[in-house]
Amino acid sequence: MLWLIGGVTGGIAGGVGLARGVTTDQVIARAYGEIWPLLMSDAVVIGAAVAGACVVRAVTAVQMERIATDARADAPEAADTAAEFVG
């Protein structure tokens, strides 16, 4: 399914999508003959998903560290519980 979406949307930059005014049948036919532009579109989508996951993980780690730091400053007994979540 991703290869068809790449052929329809991702191909705008590469000139392989429906933005050129070709039919869906032509996009599907090209997917079996000109696979590299479609694979590049898939790679871009997958790369963006991985980058997004890394950003979420980094932000979560910073938030957990800040929670632990605030807990240590407010109440020493709460700091032990917060430190368990941070690692």
C-alpha positions as a Markdown table, in Angstrom:
| # | Residue | x | y | z |
|---|---|---|---|---|
| 1 | Met | 0.0 | 0.0 | 0.0 |
| 2 | Leu | 2.8 | 2.4 | 0.9 |
| 3 | Trp | 4.3 | 2.1 | -2.7 |
| 4 | Leu | 1.0 | 3.3 | -4.2 |
| 5 | Ile | 0.8 | 6.2 | -1.8 |
| 6 | Gly | 4.4 | 7.0 | -2.6 |
| 7 | Gly | 3.5 | 6.9 | -6.3 |
| 8 | Val | 0.6 | 9.2 | -5.8 |
| 9 | Thr | 1.9 | 11.7 | -3.3 |
| 10 | Gly | 5.6 | 11.2 | -2.7 |
| 11 | Gly | 6.3 | 11.3 | -6.4 |
| 12 | Ile | 5.6 | 15.0 | -6.6 |
| 13 | Ala | 9.2 | 15.8 | -6.0 |
| 14 | Gly | 10.5 | 13.0 | -8.3 |
| 15 | Gly | 8.0 | 13.5 | -11.0 |
| 16 | Val | 6.5 | 10.0 | -10.7 |
| 17 | Gly | 3.1 | 10.7 | -9.1 |
| 18 | Leu | -0.4 | 11.6 | -10.3 |
| 19 | Ala | 0.6 | 15.3 | -10.1 |
| 20 | Arg | 1.8 | 14.9 | -13.7 |
| 21 | Gly | -1.7 | 13.9 | -14.8 |
| 22 | Val | -1.2 | 10.2 | -15.3 |
| 23 | Thr | -3.7 | 7.5 | -14.4 |
| 24 | Thr | -3.6 | 5.2 | -11.4 |
| 25 | Asp | -2.9 | 2.3 | -13.8 |
| 26 | Gln | 0.1 | 4.1 | -15.1 |
| 27 | Val | 1.4 | 4.6 | -11.6 |
| 28 | Ile | 0.9 | 0.9 | -10.7 |
| 29 | Ala | 2.6 | -0.1 | -14.0 |
| 30 | Arg | 5.5 | 2.2 | -13.2 |
| 31 | Ala | 5.8 | 0.7 | -9.7 |
| 32 | Tyr | 6.9 | -2.5 | -11.3 |
| 33 | Gly | 9.3 | -0.9 | -13.7 |
| 34 | Glu | 10.7 | 2.2 | -12.0 |
| 35 | Ile | 10.9 | 1.0 | -8.4 |
| 36 | Trp | 13.7 | 3.3 | -7.1 |
| 37 | Pro | 11.7 | 6.5 | -6.9 |
| 38 | Leu | 8.9 | 4.7 | -5.0 |
| 39 | Leu | 11.3 | 3.1 | -2.6 |
| 40 | Met | 12.9 | 6.5 | -2.0 |
| 41 | Ser | 9.4 | 7.8 | -1.1 |
| 42 | Asp | 8.9 | 4.9 | 1.3 |
| 43 | Ala | 12.3 | 5.5 | 2.8 |
| 44 | Val | 11.4 | 9.2 | 3.5 |
| 45 | Val | 8.2 | 8.2 | 5.2 |
| 46 | Ile | 9.9 | 5.6 | 7.3 |
| 47 | Gly | 12.7 | 8.0 | 8.2 |
| 48 | Ala | 10.2 | 10.6 | 9.3 |
| 49 | Ala | 8.5 | 8.1 | 11.5 |
| 50 | Val | 11.7 | 7.0 | 13.1 |
| 51 | Ala | 12.8 | 10.6 | 13.6 |
| 52 | Gly | 9.4 | 11.3 | 15.3 |
| 53 | Ala | 9.8 | 8.4 | 17.6 |
| 54 | Cys | 13.3 | 9.5 | 18.6 |
| 55 | Val | 12.0 | 13.0 | 19.3 |
| 56 | Val | 9.2 | 11.7 | 21.5 |
| 57 | Arg | 11.6 | 9.5 | 23.4 |
| 58 | Ala | 14.1 | 12.3 | 24.0 |
| 59 | Val | 11.4 | 14.7 | 25.2 |
| 60 | Thr | 9.9 | 12.1 | 27.5 |
| 61 | Ala | 13.4 | 11.4 | 29.0 |
| 62 | Val | 13.9 | 15.1 | 29.6 |
| 63 | Gln | 10.4 | 15.5 | 31.2 |
| 64 | Met | 11.0 | 12.5 | 33.5 |
| 65 | Glu | 14.4 | 13.9 | 34.6 |
| 66 | Arg | 12.7 | 17.3 | 35.3 |
| 67 | Ile | 10.0 | 15.6 | 37.3 |
| 68 | Ala | 12.6 | 13.7 | 39.4 |
| 69 | Thr | 14.6 | 16.9 | 39.9 |
| 70 | Asp | 11.5 | 18.8 | 41.1 |
| 71 | Ala | 10.5 | 15.9 | 43.3 |
| 72 | Arg | 13.9 | 15.9 | 45.0 |
| 73 | Ala | 13.7 | 19.7 | 45.6 |
| 74 | Asp | 10.1 | 19.5 | 47.1 |
| 75 | Ala | 10.2 | 16.3 | 49.2 |
| 76 | Pro | 13.1 | 14.0 | 49.7 |
| 77 | Glu | 10.8 | 11.0 | 50.2 |
| 78 | Ala | 9.1 | 11.6 | 46.9 |
| 79 | Ala | 12.5 | 11.8 | 45.1 |
| 80 | Asp | 13.1 | 8.1 | 45.7 |
| 81 | Thr | 9.8 | 7.2 | 44.0 |
| 82 | Ala | 10.4 | 9.6 | 41.1 |
| 83 | Ala | 14.0 | 8.3 | 40.6 |
| 84 | Glu | 12.6 | 4.8 | 40.1 |
| 85 | Phe | 10.7 | 6.0 | 37.1 |
| 86 | Val | 13.7 | 7.8 | 35.6 |
| 87 | Gly | 15.9 | 4.7 | 35.9 |
